[in-house]
Structures are given as C-alpha cells and as structure tokens.
Amino acid sequence: MSPRKFFVGGNWKMNGSKKEIEALVDTLKKGVQGDAVEVVVGCPAIYLQHTASILPSNIALSAQNCYKVSKGAFTGEISPAMIKDIGAPWVILGHSERRNVFGESDQLTADKVGHALSEGLKVIACIGEKLEEREAGKTEQVVLSQISALKPAIGQNWDKTVIAYEPVWAIGTGKTASPEQAQEVHAIIRDWLKNEISSAVSESTRIIYGGSVTGANAKDLAKKPDIDGFLVGGASLKPEFVDICNSNA
Ligand SMILES: O=C(COP(=O)(O)O)NO
C-alpha cells in the first residue's frame, strides 16, 4: 500500500454528452464520499465548463490536453489560461493517444507540461512503452527517456505533477499489467526521481497506473507500494469507477 495520498483520475476521452455527464456525476456524488482519495475527472474540452458547474467539491476537474502557449493563431487548440478560466485545476498531458495518434513528440509534450505548470495548472503527465518496446526489453529505456524529457519542463513543480505510467499495450485492450509488472516499472520511476531529482520528490510524487484498470483488478494493483493510484479510461465512464476510487480502502 502506498504512503502517499491515493489519486484516481478518470479519463473520459472523446466520450459523453451533457446528459451522460450529469448521470455520471450523480453516481460519483453518491459513491465518492469525503476526500480520503484525490479524485480528478478528465472530460472533453467542450464539456469542461458544464462539468465544472455540477462537480461536487471533493472531485476536481481536468482537461485532457492543451497547447504550449497562452493564445494565438492555433485553430482548434485550447490554452492552460482558458482551462483555469473555466475552473479546472488539472490537465492530462502526453497521453499515448496524443503521442501515437496525433504524433506529439517528447519535446512538444515537455513544452506543453512546462507552459501548463507555468500558468498554474497541475499536470498528470503520461509515459509508457509500446508492446514491441516491452517485447524488445526496452521498457526501462523508453519510460526513463520519456520522463527525462519532462525534467527541465517540470523544474521545481514536482509538487504540482502526477506521473501516470500507462503501458500502451494495456490501454483499451483489457490486457492489464499484472501488479508485479506495474510495480516493477513504478519502482524504476521512483528510483529515477530519487537519483535525478531528490529523495523528497521521490517520496512525495504520486506515480499512478493506467491501462485496463477495472473494479475487479484495482484492489490488487493498489496493494503495491509504488502504485499510488490510477488513470482510468473505459471504466471511468461506468459506475465501477466508484469502486476503483475506493480500491485502496
Ligand atoms: O488511457 C487510459 C486507460 O484507458 P483504459 O482504462 O480504457 O485502458 N488512461 O488515460
């Protein structure tokens, strides 16, 4: 079990409607009591303002992406300033779908992370290897390369950053990393934080797991000492998300 405050993020991705979000928030209101767990929900940008208006105070709102500057001729993009303006304190950045579907590089991800933090947002920064990289024995090399690229952007803002380890081969596939597989990589990340940043940052930074987390497998994953919570996709749209939020109890 982790000594850090448990953190569960829901990543709704490109799903939902005003009606569906209202129903989901109602379920969360009834199931997620108090603030023993830090719960954050990431909704599509178009619904951020509406969701901000109906979320209870113990659940925080996150955007799923943003650009690397505050304003300008970037059609279709949103900025950290806009996300803050509508009352969302968090943003998810570097998700594997941004990297692999939309071609976002380590550098662009770092630029976005640095700008979002400089604008006062808190960041869930995602890293994770592809199946072929794991099968080639490159998991540690890939994951540490990705987090190293974020180091200058995060700077002194590790207290506003959560690291999400999301193996690409586990996202949306139903093939969850085993607790042992996830713990092994989380421990590698924790060691990197200690050696590259500081012991204090290593001890305090939440490292959360994402990739086919469900109400059924969350408890076993949560028992591992370096798994500090989850970033949940599909299951965050279902009532079982409440079970995942309560999985470290
Ligand atoms: O992308 C994910 C995980 O998605 P799933 O839970 O659907 O595998 N989190 O950001």
The ligand as an SDF file (V2000), in Angstrom:
LIG
                    3D

 10  9  0  0  0  0  0  0  0  0999 V2000
   -5.9100    5.6640  -21.4170 O   0  0  0  0  0  0  0  0  0  0  0  0
   -6.1030    5.3550  -20.2630 C   0  0  0  0  0  0  0  0  0  0  0  0
   -6.5250    3.9660  -19.8670 C   0  0  0  0  0  0  0  0  0  0  0  0
   -7.6220    3.5830  -20.6640 O   0  0  0  0  0  0  0  0  0  0  0  0
   -8.3550    2.1830  -20.3150 P   0  0  0  0  0  0  0  0  0  0  0  0
   -8.6350    2.2170  -18.8280 O   0  0  0  0  0  0  0  0  0  0  0  0
   -9.6100    2.2040  -21.1360 O   0  0  0  0  0  0  0  0  0  0  0  0
   -7.3780    1.1050  -20.7010 O   0  0  0  0  0  0  0  0  0  0  0  0
   -5.9800    6.2590  -19.2810 N   0  0  0  0  0  0  0  0  0  0  0  0
   -5.5900    7.5450  -19.5780 O   0  0  0  0  0  0  0  0  0  0  0  0
  1  2  2  0
  2  3  1  0
  2  9  1  0
  3  4  1  0
  4  5  1  0
  5  6  2  0
  5  7  1  0
  5  8  1  0
  9 10  1  0
M  END
$$$$
